[in-house]
Amino acid sequence: MEKFKNLTNIQFLFLSTVILLPILLTLGIAIAEIVLFFFTFYGIYKTLKEKKFYLIKNKEIIFLLIFSIYIAINSILNNVNVDKSSSIFFFRHVFLVISIIYIFEKCYKEHQKVTKFLYLFFIIIFIDSLIQFFLGKNILGYETINNRVSSFFGDELILGSFLILFFPIILIFSLDKKELLFKDIFFGFYFFIILLSGERRAFVILLLSVLFIIIFSKEIRKLIFKSLIIFISLVIINSFIFKGTYDPLNRIFVKTYNETIKYNKINNDPILENKKKIIIFSYQHTNHYRLATHLIKQKPIFGHGPKGFRDYCRGVNYDSEFGMCSTHPHHLLLQIIVELGIVGLIFYLFAALYVIKNFINLLKFNNKSNTSVILMTLVLINIFIPLVPSGNFFNNKNLMLCFYSIGLYLYFYRFNVRS
């Protein structure tokens, strides 16, 4: 890795772009896409100009490029009535991965100069979320929706998902031993705001993530334990002293069960009376999965093409006799099989086995450098885990976050394990 003395202003600017991506996403997906377009263009241009072809020729990048080619061909050949441009140019996401590795090679050692702004950004989100929770409105006038805090995201109820995605990444930037008390408090509030968001999936993944870190990452185990103590203290204070506009524990643990029972009774499908009926997560999710299964049977090898689930639902005016329609099946693995077929599933399984193999190798060591890779493994698990509902894989924002995370993972794996 080159020293900071060779670092240019534009390189430091793009380092800031990678680390401060959460801020860009809060400003809007369009802004984030424009900034990352210039970032990707610069990274690829400099990679070719400096003849760093090893960034392109390594097996991980080649695998991703083959996957992007398959998606493009699949999209072209499938008669799907959707915009195919994003699928045809899917390789741009792979270029983002290459650019991230290039920039971090140049100047990752200087990340602390930028990380303080990331802390400040999340502290502002914490304060804004607490204002919204206790007063019913945040500083921009956005109100709580269905007993859920959204902060600056307004009516887009993704605060919990946003926080849980960046949780391990911020931990990576926090691996130095400075300001330990501040970090204990910071992550204690981080957990609490995820709870206030009311996102059940995000909270479940948070619990699994904490357990994962406690088991596999000795270096930051103490930080997590202290943060959990602060989190539990905040929950107790909220429950008995300073109550907000709703009870987040009731929404996540009690209302989830009650809503499912109520929905099934309304639809004359009482699951308590029909023991043979299997409900996965909710009645709605179960019927999305039923429809996905039906579509898989129609085109099992190559699938219906990217966004094929949405195209089918448009064709039947979102009223399918085989299940419940939506823009996507709300499950990553099912969406891959529905839209990319068994061939797409093979790509998924190869990637999963690659990450699992690397993780097993990491467990042979126990040092600071490997902690970054362990945490990025956690990020990939959070994104690709097939055990919980998920967002639309072919959504531009989700793809951006997905390949952003892959870029960070490959950088830390390449320089902290393989080098």
TORKOL-4160 file (C-alpha; in steps of 0.2 Angstrom, whole numbers, padded with zeros to 4 digits, m for minus):
419
<pt num="1" X="0000" Y="0000" Z="0000"/>
<pt num="2" X="0007" Y="0017" Z="m0005"/>
<pt num="3" X="0010" Y="0030" Z="0009"/>
<pt num="4" X="0000" Y="0045" Z="0012"/>
<pt num="5" X="0013" Y="0056" Z="0005"/>
<pt num="6" X="0008" Y="0050" Z="m0012"/>
<pt num="7" X="m0010" Y="0053" Z="m0009"/>
<pt num="8" X="m0019" Y="0067" Z="m0020"/>
<pt num="9" X="m0034" Y="0077" Z="m0015"/>
<pt num="10" X="m0045" Y="0068" Z="m0027"/>
<pt num="11" X="m0040" Y="0051" Z="m0019"/>
<pt num="12" X="m0044" Y="0057" Z="m0002"/>
<pt num="13" X="m0061" Y="0064" Z="m0009"/>
<pt num="14" X="m0065" Y="0047" Z="m0015"/>
<pt num="15" X="m0059" Y="0038" Z="0001"/>
<pt num="16" X="m0072" Y="0050" Z="0009"/>
<pt num="17" X="m0085" Y="0045" Z="m0003"/>
<pt num="18" X="m0083" Y="0026" Z="0001"/>
<pt num="19" X="m0083" Y="0029" Z="0020"/>
<pt num="20" X="m0097" Y="0042" Z="0020"/>
<pt num="21" X="m0109" Y="0033" Z="0008"/>
<pt num="22" X="m0122" Y="0032" Z="0022"/>
<pt num="23" X="m0123" Y="0051" Z="0021"/>
<pt num="24" X="m0125" Y="0051" Z="0002"/>
<pt num="25" X="m0139" Y="0038" Z="0004"/>
<pt num="26" X="m0148" Y="0049" Z="0016"/>
<pt num="27" X="m0147" Y="0064" Z="0004"/>
<pt num="28" X="m0156" Y="0053" Z="m0009"/>
<pt num="29" X="m0152" Y="0038" Z="m0020"/>
<pt num="30" X="m0150" Y="0049" Z="m0036"/>
<pt num="31" X="m0136" Y="0059" Z="m0027"/>
<pt num="32" X="m0128" Y="0043" Z="m0021"/>
<pt num="33" X="m0129" Y="0036" Z="m0039"/>
<pt num="34" X="m0121" Y="0051" Z="m0047"/>
<pt num="35" X="m0107" Y="0052" Z="m0035"/>
<pt num="36" X="m0103" Y="0034" Z="m0036"/>
<pt num="37" X="m0104" Y="0035" Z="m0055"/>
<pt num="38" X="m0089" Y="0047" Z="m0055"/>
<pt num="39" X="m0081" Y="0037" Z="m0041"/>
<pt num="40" X="m0082" Y="0021" Z="m0052"/>
<pt num="41" X="m0076" Y="0030" Z="m0068"/>
<pt num="42" X="m0061" Y="0037" Z="m0059"/>
<pt num="43" X="m0056" Y="0021" Z="m0051"/>
<pt num="44" X="m0057" Y="0011" Z="m0067"/>
<pt num="45" X="m0048" Y="0024" Z="m0076"/>
<pt num="46" X="m0034" Y="0025" Z="m0064"/>
<pt num="47" X="m0033" Y="0006" Z="m0063"/>
<pt num="48" X="m0031" Y="0004" Z="m0081"/>
<pt num="49" X="m0019" Y="0019" Z="m0082"/>
<pt num="50" X="m0008" Y="0013" Z="m0068"/>
<pt num="51" X="m0009" Y="m0005" Z="m0076"/>
<pt num="52" X="m0015" Y="m0013" Z="m0060"/>
<pt num="53" X="m0023" Y="m0027" Z="m0070"/>
<pt num="54" X="m0022" Y="m0039" Z="m0055"/>
<pt num="55" X="m0037" Y="m0030" Z="m0048"/>
<pt num="56" X="m0047" Y="m0036" Z="m0063"/>
<pt num="57" X="m0039" Y="m0053" Z="m0066"/>
<pt num="58" X="m0041" Y="m0060" Z="m0049"/>
<pt num="59" X="m0054" Y="m0074" Z="m0048"/>
<pt num="60" X="m0067" Y="m0065" Z="m0037"/>
<pt num="61" X="m0068" Y="m0051" Z="m0050"/>
<pt num="62" X="m0069" Y="m0063" Z="m0065"/>
<pt num="63" X="m0083" Y="m0073" Z="m0056"/>
<pt num="64" X="m0093" Y="m0057" Z="m0053"/>
<pt num="65" X="m0090" Y="m0052" Z="m0071"/>
<pt num="66" X="m0096" Y="m0069" Z="m0077"/>
<pt num="67" X="m0112" Y="m0067" Z="m0066"/>
<pt num="68" X="m0115" Y="m0050" Z="m0073"/>
<pt num="69" X="m0114" Y="m0056" Z="m0091"/>
<pt num="70" X="m0126" Y="m0070" Z="m0087"/>
<pt num="71" X="m0138" Y="m0057" Z="m0080"/>
<pt num="72" X="m0137" Y="m0047" Z="m0096"/>
<pt num="73" X="m0139" Y="m0062" Z="m0107"/>
<pt num="74" X="m0154" Y="m0068" Z="m0097"/>
<pt num="75" X="m0162" Y="m0051" Z="m0097"/>
<pt num="76" X="m0160" Y="m0050" Z="m0116"/>
<pt num="77" X="m0167" Y="m0067" Z="m0120"/>
<pt num="78" X="m0182" Y="m0067" Z="m0108"/>
<pt num="79" X="m0197" Y="m0059" Z="m0114"/>
<pt num="80" X="m0200" Y="m0048" Z="m0099"/>
<pt num="81" X="m0209" Y="m0031" Z="m0101"/>
<pt num="82" X="m0197" Y="m0021" Z="m0089"/>
<pt num="83" X="m0183" Y="m0009" Z="m0091"/>
<pt num="84" X="m0168" Y="m0020" Z="m0096"/>
<pt num="85" X="m0154" Y="m0007" Z="m0096"/>
<pt num="86" X="m0149" Y="m0009" Z="m0078"/>
<pt num="87" X="m0148" Y="m0028" Z="m0081"/>
<pt num="88" X="m0138" Y="m0026" Z="m0097"/>
<pt num="89" X="m0126" Y="m0014" Z="m0089"/>
<pt num="90" X="m0125" Y="m0024" Z="m0073"/>
<pt num="91" X="m0106" Y="m0025" Z="m0074"/>
<pt num="92" X="m0105" Y="m0007" Z="m0068"/>
<pt num="93" X="m0108" Y="m0014" Z="m0050"/>
<pt num="94" X="m0092" Y="m0025" Z="m0053"/>
<pt num="95" X="m0083" Y="m0009" Z="m0058"/>
<pt num="96" X="m0088" Y="m0001" Z="m0042"/>
<pt num="97" X="m0080" Y="m0016" Z="m0032"/>
<pt num="98" X="m0064" Y="m0013" Z="m0042"/>
<pt num="99" X="m0064" Y="0005" Z="m0039"/>
<pt num="100" X="m0066" Y="0003" Z="m0020"/>
<pt num="101" X="m0052" Y="m0009" Z="m0019"/>
<pt num="102" X="m0041" Y="0003" Z="m0029"/>
<pt num="103" X="m0045" Y="0018" Z="m0018"/>
<pt num="104" X="m0043" Y="0008" Z="m0002"/>
<pt num="105" X="m0026" Y="0002" Z="m0008"/>
<pt num="106" X="m0021" Y="0020" Z="m0010"/>
<pt num="107" X="m0027" Y="0028" Z="0006"/>
<pt num="108" X="m0036" Y="0017" Z="0018"/>
<pt num="109" X="m0024" Y="0020" Z="0032"/>
<pt num="110" X="m0030" Y="0038" Z="0033"/>
<pt num="111" X="m0048" Y="0033" Z="0036"/>
<pt num="112" X="m0048" Y="0040" Z="0054"/>
<pt num="113" X="m0048" Y="0058" Z="0046"/>
<pt num="114" X="m0065" Y="0054" Z="0038"/>
<pt num="115" X="m0073" Y="0042" Z="0051"/>
<pt num="116" X="m0076" Y="0056" Z="0064"/>
<pt num="117" X="m0089" Y="0064" Z="0051"/>
<pt num="118" X="m0097" Y="0047" Z="0050"/>
<pt num="119" X="m0099" Y="0046" Z="0069"/>
<pt num="120" X="m0106" Y="0064" Z="0069"/>
<pt num="121" X="m0119" Y="0059" Z="0055"/>
<pt num="122" X="m0125" Y="0044" Z="0065"/>
<pt num="123" X="m0126" Y="0054" Z="0081"/>
<pt num="124" X="m0137" Y="0067" Z="0072"/>
<pt num="125" X="m0148" Y="0052" Z="0066"/>
<pt num="126" X="m0149" Y="0046" Z="0084"/>
<pt num="127" X="m0155" Y="0063" Z="0091"/>
<pt num="128" X="m0167" Y="0066" Z="0077"/>
<pt num="129" X="m0175" Y="0048" Z="0080"/>
<pt num="130" X="m0176" Y="0051" Z="0099"/>
<pt num="131" X="m0185" Y="0068" Z="0095"/>
<pt num="132" X="m0197" Y="0059" Z="0083"/>
<pt num="133" X="m0200" Y="0045" Z="0096"/>
<pt num="134" X="m0204" Y="0056" Z="0111"/>
<pt num="135" X="m0213" Y="0071" Z="0102"/>
<pt num="136" X="m0221" Y="0062" Z="0087"/>
<pt num="137" X="m0211" Y="0072" Z="0074"/>
<pt num="138" X="m0193" Y="0074" Z="0069"/>
<pt num="139" X="m0184" Y="0090" Z="0066"/>
<pt num="140" X="m0190" Y="0090" Z="0048"/>
<pt num="141" X="m0208" Y="0088" Z="0053"/>
<pt num="142" X="m0209" Y="0069" Z="0048"/>
<pt num="143" X="m0221" Y="0060" Z="0060"/>
<pt num="144" X="m0220" Y="0042" Z="0066"/>
<pt num="145" X="m0229" Y="0030" Z="0055"/>
<pt num="146" X="m0238" Y="0015" Z="0062"/>
<pt num="147" X="m0228" Y="0016" Z="0078"/>
<pt num="148" X="m0211" Y="0017" Z="0069"/>
<pt num="149" X="m0197" Y="0029" Z="0069"/>
<pt num="150" X="m0190" Y="0034" Z="0052"/>
<pt num="151" X="m0180" Y="0049" Z="0055"/>
<pt num="152" X="m0174" Y="0058" Z="0039"/>
<pt num="153" X="m0181" Y="0044" Z="0028"/>
<pt num="154" X="m0198" Y="0051" Z="0031"/>
<pt num="155" X="m0212" Y="0039" Z="0024"/>
<pt num="156" X="m0198" Y="0026" Z="0019"/>
<pt num="157" X="m0198" Y="0015" Z="0034"/>
<pt num="158" X="m0180" Y="0009" Z="0032"/>
<pt num="159" X="m0171" Y="0016" Z="0046"/>
<pt num="160" X="m0168" Y="m0001" Z="0055"/>
<pt num="161" X="m0162" Y="m0009" Z="0039"/>
<pt num="162" X="m0150" Y="0006" Z="0035"/>
<pt num="163" X="m0143" Y="0005" Z="0053"/>
<pt num="164" X="m0141" Y="m0014" Z="0053"/>
<pt num="165" X="m0132" Y="m0014" Z="0036"/>
<pt num="166" X="m0119" Y="m0002" Z="0042"/>
<pt num="167" X="m0117" Y="m0008" Z="0059"/>
<pt num="168" X="m0102" Y="m0020" Z="0056"/>
<pt num="169" X="m0094" Y="m0008" Z="0044"/>
<pt num="170" X="m0094" Y="0006" Z="0057"/>
<pt num="171" X="m0086" Y="m0007" Z="0069"/>
<pt num="172" X="m0072" Y="m0009" Z="0057"/>
<pt num="173" X="m0069" Y="0009" Z="0057"/>
<pt num="174" X="m0069" Y="0009" Z="0076"/>
<pt num="175" X="m0056" Y="m0004" Z="0079"/>
<pt num="176" X="m0043" Y="0007" Z="0086"/>
<pt num="177" X="m0042" Y="0008" Z="0105"/>
<pt num="178" X="m0046" Y="0027" Z="0107"/>
<pt num="179" X="m0062" Y="0034" Z="0115"/>
<pt num="180" X="m0068" Y="0018" Z="0121"/>
<pt num="181" X="m0081" Y="0025" Z="0133"/>
<pt num="182" X="m0088" Y="0035" Z="0118"/>
<pt num="183" X="m0089" Y="0020" Z="0107"/>
<pt num="184" X="m0098" Y="0010" Z="0121"/>
<pt num="185" X="m0112" Y="0024" Z="0122"/>
<pt num="186" X="m0112" Y="0026" Z="0103"/>
<pt num="187" X="m0116" Y="0008" Z="0100"/>
<pt num="188" X="m0128" Y="0007" Z="0115"/>
<pt num="189" X="m0139" Y="0020" Z="0107"/>
<pt num="190" X="m0136" Y="0012" Z="0089"/>
<pt num="191" X="m0145" Y="m0004" Z="0096"/>
<pt num="192" X="m0158" Y="0007" Z="0104"/>
<pt num="193" X="m0162" Y="0016" Z="0088"/>
<pt num="194" X="m0164" Y="0000" Z="0078"/>
<pt num="195" X="m0177" Y="m0006" Z="0091"/>
<pt num="196" X="m0186" Y="0011" Z="0089"/>
<pt num="197" X="m0187" Y="0009" Z="0071"/>
<pt num="198" X="m0199" Y="m0005" Z="0073"/>
<pt num="199" X="m0191" Y="m0016" Z="0060"/>
<pt num="200" X="m0193" Y="m0034" Z="0065"/>
<pt num="201" X="m0181" Y="m0041" Z="0052"/>
<pt num="202" X="m0168" Y="m0028" Z="0057"/>
<pt num="203" X="m0169" Y="m0031" Z="0076"/>
<pt num="204" X="m0168" Y="m0050" Z="0073"/>
<pt num="205" X="m0153" Y="m0048" Z="0062"/>
<pt num="206" X="m0146" Y="m0036" Z="0076"/>
<pt num="207" X="m0148" Y="m0050" Z="0089"/>
<pt num="208" X="m0140" Y="m0063" Z="0077"/>
<pt num="209" X="m0125" Y="m0051" Z="0073"/>
<pt num="210" X="m0122" Y="m0047" Z="0091"/>
<pt num="211" X="m0121" Y="m0066" Z="0095"/>
<pt num="212" X="m0110" Y="m0069" Z="0080"/>
<pt num="213" X="m0098" Y="m0055" Z="0086"/>
<pt num="214" X="m0097" Y="m0062" Z="0104"/>
<pt num="215" X="m0093" Y="m0079" Z="0097"/>
<pt num="216" X="m0081" Y="m0075" Z="0084"/>
<pt num="217" X="m0073" Y="m0058" Z="0087"/>
<pt num="218" X="m0063" Y="m0058" Z="0103"/>
<pt num="219" X="m0056" Y="m0041" Z="0100"/>
<pt num="220" X="m0072" Y="m0031" Z="0101"/>
<pt num="221" X="m0082" Y="m0043" Z="0112"/>
<pt num="222" X="m0079" Y="m0032" Z="0127"/>
<pt num="223" X="m0086" Y="m0017" Z="0117"/>
<pt num="224" X="m0102" Y="m0026" Z="0112"/>
<pt num="225" X="m0105" Y="m0032" Z="0130"/>
<pt num="226" X="m0103" Y="m0014" Z="0137"/>
<pt num="227" X="m0114" Y="m0007" Z="0123"/>
<pt num="228" X="m0127" Y="m0021" Z="0127"/>
<pt num="229" X="m0128" Y="m0015" Z="0145"/>
<pt num="230" X="m0131" Y="0003" Z="0139"/>
<pt num="231" X="m0144" Y="m0003" Z="0127"/>
<pt num="232" X="m0153" Y="m0013" Z="0140"/>
<pt num="233" X="m0152" Y="0002" Z="0152"/>
<pt num="234" X="m0160" Y="0013" Z="0139"/>
<pt num="235" X="m0174" Y="0000" Z="0136"/>
<pt num="236" X="m0178" Y="0000" Z="0155"/>
<pt num="237" X="m0178" Y="0019" Z="0156"/>
<pt num="238" X="m0190" Y="0020" Z="0142"/>
<pt num="239" X="m0201" Y="0007" Z="0149"/>
<pt num="240" X="m0203" Y="0014" Z="0166"/>
<pt num="241" X="m0197" Y="0032" Z="0166"/>
<pt num="242" X="m0197" Y="0042" Z="0150"/>
<pt num="243" X="m0210" Y="0034" Z="0139"/>
<pt num="244" X="m0211" Y="0038" Z="0120"/>
<pt num="245" X="m0226" Y="0039" Z="0109"/>
<pt num="246" X="m0227" Y="0020" Z="0108"/>
<pt num="247" X="m0220" Y="0004" Z="0115"/>
<pt num="248" X="m0206" Y="m0003" Z="0103"/>
<pt num="249" X="m0205" Y="m0019" Z="0112"/>
<pt num="250" X="m0224" Y="m0022" Z="0111"/>
<pt num="251" X="m0223" Y="m0018" Z="0092"/>
<pt num="252" X="m0209" Y="m0031" Z="0089"/>
<pt num="253" X="m0213" Y="m0045" Z="0100"/>
<pt num="254" X="m0232" Y="m0044" Z="0104"/>
<pt num="255" X="m0240" Y="m0035" Z="0089"/>
<pt num="256" X="m0231" Y="m0046" Z="0076"/>
<pt num="257" X="m0240" Y="m0062" Z="0083"/>
<pt num="258" X="m0257" Y="m0053" Z="0085"/>
<pt num="259" X="m0256" Y="m0046" Z="0067"/>
<pt num="260" X="m0253" Y="m0063" Z="0060"/>
<pt num="261" X="m0268" Y="m0071" Z="0069"/>
<pt num="262" X="m0280" Y="m0056" Z="0065"/>
<pt num="263" X="m0275" Y="m0057" Z="0047"/>
<pt num="264" X="m0278" Y="m0075" Z="0045"/>
<pt num="265" X="m0295" Y="m0074" Z="0054"/>
<pt num="266" X="m0301" Y="m0060" Z="0043"/>
<pt num="267" X="m0296" Y="m0071" Z="0028"/>
<pt num="268" X="m0305" Y="m0086" Z="0035"/>
<pt num="269" X="m0289" Y="m0095" Z="0038"/>
<pt num="270" X="m0286" Y="m0097" Z="0056"/>
<pt num="271" X="m0270" Y="m0105" Z="0059"/>
<pt num="272" X="m0274" Y="m0110" Z="0076"/>
<pt num="273" X="m0288" Y="m0121" Z="0070"/>
<pt num="274" X="m0278" Y="m0128" Z="0055"/>
<pt num="275" X="m0262" Y="m0136" Z="0062"/>
<pt num="276" X="m0257" Y="m0142" Z="0045"/>
<pt num="277" X="m0256" Y="m0125" Z="0037"/>
<pt num="278" X="m0238" Y="m0118" Z="0038"/>
<pt num="279" X="m0236" Y="m0099" Z="0040"/>
<pt num="280" X="m0219" Y="m0093" Z="0036"/>
<pt num="281" X="m0215" Y="m0076" Z="0044"/>
<pt num="282" X="m0233" Y="m0070" Z="0040"/>
<pt num="283" X="m0248" Y="m0074" Z="0029"/>
<pt num="284" X="m0242" Y="m0061" Z="0016"/>
<pt num="285" X="m0225" Y="m0068" Z="0015"/>
<pt num="286" X="m0231" Y="m0086" Z="0014"/>
<pt num="287" X="m0242" Y="m0082" Z="m0001"/>
<pt num="288" X="m0227" Y="m0072" Z="m0010"/>
<pt num="289" X="m0217" Y="m0088" Z="m0008"/>
<pt num="290" X="m0232" Y="m0099" Z="m0015"/>
<pt num="291" X="m0232" Y="m0088" Z="m0030"/>
<pt num="292" X="m0213" Y="m0089" Z="m0031"/>
<pt num="293" X="m0214" Y="m0108" Z="m0031"/>
<pt num="294" X="m0227" Y="m0108" Z="m0045"/>
<pt num="295" X="m0216" Y="m0097" Z="m0056"/>
<pt num="296" X="m0200" Y="m0108" Z="m0052"/>
<pt num="297" X="m0209" Y="m0123" Z="m0059"/>
<pt num="298" X="m0213" Y="m0114" Z="m0075"/>
<pt num="299" X="m0195" Y="m0110" Z="m0079"/>
<pt num="300" X="m0183" Y="m0119" Z="m0067"/>
<pt num="301" X="m0167" Y="m0118" Z="m0077"/>
<pt num="302" X="m0165" Y="m0100" Z="m0082"/>
<pt num="303" X="m0179" Y="m0092" Z="m0073"/>
<pt num="304" X="m0191" Y="m0078" Z="m0079"/>
<pt num="305" X="m0177" Y="m0065" Z="m0081"/>
<pt num="306" X="m0172" Y="m0050" Z="m0069"/>
<pt num="307" X="m0188" Y="m0042" Z="m0062"/>
<pt num="308" X="m0198" Y="m0057" Z="m0070"/>
<pt num="309" X="m0208" Y="m0058" Z="m0054"/>
<pt num="310" X="m0214" Y="m0040" Z="m0055"/>
<pt num="311" X="m0218" Y="m0043" Z="m0074"/>
<pt num="312" X="m0229" Y="m0058" Z="m0070"/>
<pt num="313" X="m0238" Y="m0048" Z="m0057"/>
<pt num="314" X="m0241" Y="m0033" Z="m0068"/>
<pt num="315" X="m0248" Y="m0045" Z="m0081"/>
<pt num="316" X="m0261" Y="m0052" Z="m0069"/>
<pt num="317" X="m0264" Y="m0034" Z="m0062"/>
<pt num="318" X="m0256" Y="m0040" Z="m0046"/>
<pt num="319" X="m0270" Y="m0053" Z="m0043"/>
<pt num="320" X="m0263" Y="m0070" Z="m0045"/>
<pt num="321" X="m0273" Y="m0086" Z="m0041"/>
<pt num="322" X="m0258" Y="m0095" Z="m0036"/>
<pt num="323" X="m0252" Y="m0084" Z="m0022"/>
<pt num="324" X="m0250" Y="m0065" Z="m0017"/>
<pt num="325" X="m0242" Y="m0053" Z="m0030"/>
<pt num="326" X="m0229" Y="m0040" Z="m0026"/>
<pt num="327" X="m0214" Y="m0032" Z="m0035"/>
<pt num="328" X="m0203" Y="m0046" Z="m0028"/>
<pt num="329" X="m0205" Y="m0062" Z="m0018"/>
<pt num="330" X="m0198" Y="m0054" Z="m0002"/>
<pt num="331" X="m0185" Y="m0068" Z="m0001"/>
<pt num="332" X="m0168" Y="m0067" Z="m0009"/>
<pt num="333" X="m0165" Y="m0085" Z="m0013"/>
<pt num="334" X="m0182" Y="m0087" Z="m0020"/>
<pt num="335" X="m0180" Y="m0071" Z="m0031"/>
<pt num="336" X="m0164" Y="m0078" Z="m0038"/>
<pt num="337" X="m0172" Y="m0095" Z="m0042"/>
<pt num="338" X="m0187" Y="m0087" Z="m0049"/>
<pt num="339" X="m0178" Y="m0074" Z="m0060"/>
<pt num="340" X="m0161" Y="m0082" Z="m0063"/>
<pt num="341" X="m0166" Y="m0100" Z="m0062"/>
<pt num="342" X="m0155" Y="m0115" Z="m0056"/>
<pt num="343" X="m0140" Y="m0107" Z="m0065"/>
<pt num="344" X="m0142" Y="m0091" Z="m0054"/>
<pt num="345" X="m0144" Y="m0102" Z="m0039"/>
<pt num="346" X="m0127" Y="m0110" Z="m0043"/>
<pt num="347" X="m0119" Y="m0093" Z="m0043"/>
<pt num="348" X="m0126" Y="m0090" Z="m0026"/>
<pt num="349" X="m0120" Y="m0106" Z="m0019"/>
<pt num="350" X="m0103" Y="m0104" Z="m0026"/>
<pt num="351" X="m0102" Y="m0087" Z="m0018"/>
<pt num="352" X="m0109" Y="m0093" Z="m0002"/>
<pt num="353" X="m0096" Y="m0108" Z="m0001"/>
<pt num="354" X="m0082" Y="m0095" Z="m0005"/>
<pt num="355" X="m0086" Y="m0084" Z="0010"/>
<pt num="356" X="m0089" Y="m0099" Z="0021"/>
<pt num="357" X="m0072" Y="m0107" Z="0016"/>
<pt num="358" X="m0063" Y="m0090" Z="0020"/>
<pt num="359" X="m0072" Y="m0088" Z="0036"/>
<pt num="360" X="m0067" Y="m0106" Z="0042"/>
<pt num="361" X="m0049" Y="m0101" Z="0037"/>
<pt num="362" X="m0050" Y="m0085" Z="0047"/>
<pt num="363" X="m0055" Y="m0095" Z="0063"/>
<pt num="364" X="m0037" Y="m0102" Z="0063"/>
<pt num="365" X="m0031" Y="m0085" Z="0067"/>
<pt num="366" X="m0036" Y="m0072" Z="0080"/>
<pt num="367" X="m0029" Y="m0055" Z="0077"/>
<pt num="368" X="m0034" Y="m0037" Z="0074"/>
<pt num="369" X="m0032" Y="m0038" Z="0055"/>
<pt num="370" X="m0044" Y="m0053" Z="0053"/>
<pt num="371" X="m0057" Y="m0044" Z="0064"/>
<pt num="372" X="m0061" Y="m0033" Z="0049"/>
<pt num="373" X="m0064" Y="m0048" Z="0038"/>
<pt num="374" X="m0075" Y="m0056" Z="0051"/>
<pt num="375" X="m0085" Y="m0041" Z="0052"/>
<pt num="376" X="m0087" Y="m0039" Z="0033"/>
<pt num="377" X="m0092" Y="m0058" Z="0033"/>
<pt num="378" X="m0106" Y="m0053" Z="0045"/>
<pt num="379" X="m0111" Y="m0039" Z="0032"/>
<pt num="380" X="m0113" Y="m0052" Z="0018"/>
<pt num="381" X="m0122" Y="m0064" Z="0029"/>
<pt num="382" X="m0134" Y="m0050" Z="0034"/>
<pt num="383" X="m0137" Y="m0046" Z="0015"/>
<pt num="384" X="m0138" Y="m0063" Z="0008"/>
<pt num="385" X="m0144" Y="m0074" Z="0023"/>
<pt num="386" X="m0159" Y="m0084" Z="0016"/>
<pt num="387" X="m0167" Y="m0087" Z="0033"/>
<pt num="388" X="m0176" Y="m0070" Z="0034"/>
<pt num="389" X="m0187" Y="m0059" Z="0022"/>
<pt num="390" X="m0177" Y="m0048" Z="0011"/>
<pt num="391" X="m0179" Y="m0033" Z="m0001"/>
<pt num="392" X="m0179" Y="m0033" Z="m0020"/>
<pt num="393" X="m0161" Y="m0039" Z="m0026"/>
<pt num="394" X="m0163" Y="m0030" Z="m0042"/>
<pt num="395" X="m0167" Y="m0013" Z="m0034"/>
<pt num="396" X="m0153" Y="m0001" Z="m0038"/>
<pt num="397" X="m0151" Y="0005" Z="m0020"/>
<pt num="398" X="m0150" Y="m0013" Z="m0014"/>
<pt num="399" X="m0137" Y="m0018" Z="m0028"/>
<pt num="400" X="m0127" Y="m0002" Z="m0024"/>
<pt num="401" X="m0126" Y="m0008" Z="m0005"/>
<pt num="402" X="m0123" Y="m0026" Z="m0010"/>
<pt num="403" X="m0108" Y="m0022" Z="m0021"/>
<pt num="404" X="m0102" Y="m0009" Z="m0010"/>
<pt num="405" X="m0101" Y="m0022" Z="0004"/>
<pt num="406" X="m0093" Y="m0035" Z="m0008"/>
<pt num="407" X="m0079" Y="m0022" Z="m0012"/>
<pt num="408" X="m0075" Y="m0019" Z="0006"/>
<pt num="409" X="m0075" Y="m0037" Z="0009"/>
<pt num="410" X="m0063" Y="m0041" Z="m0005"/>
<pt num="411" X="m0051" Y="m0027" Z="0000"/>
<pt num="412" X="m0050" Y="m0032" Z="0018"/>
<pt num="413" X="m0049" Y="m0051" Z="0014"/>
<pt num="414" X="m0035" Y="m0047" Z="0001"/>
<pt num="415" X="m0024" Y="m0036" Z="0012"/>
<pt num="416" X="m0027" Y="m0043" Z="0029"/>
<pt num="417" X="m0027" Y="m0062" Z="0025"/>
<pt num="418" X="m0020" Y="m0066" Z="0009"/>
<pt num="419" X="m0005" Y="m0053" Z="0009"/>
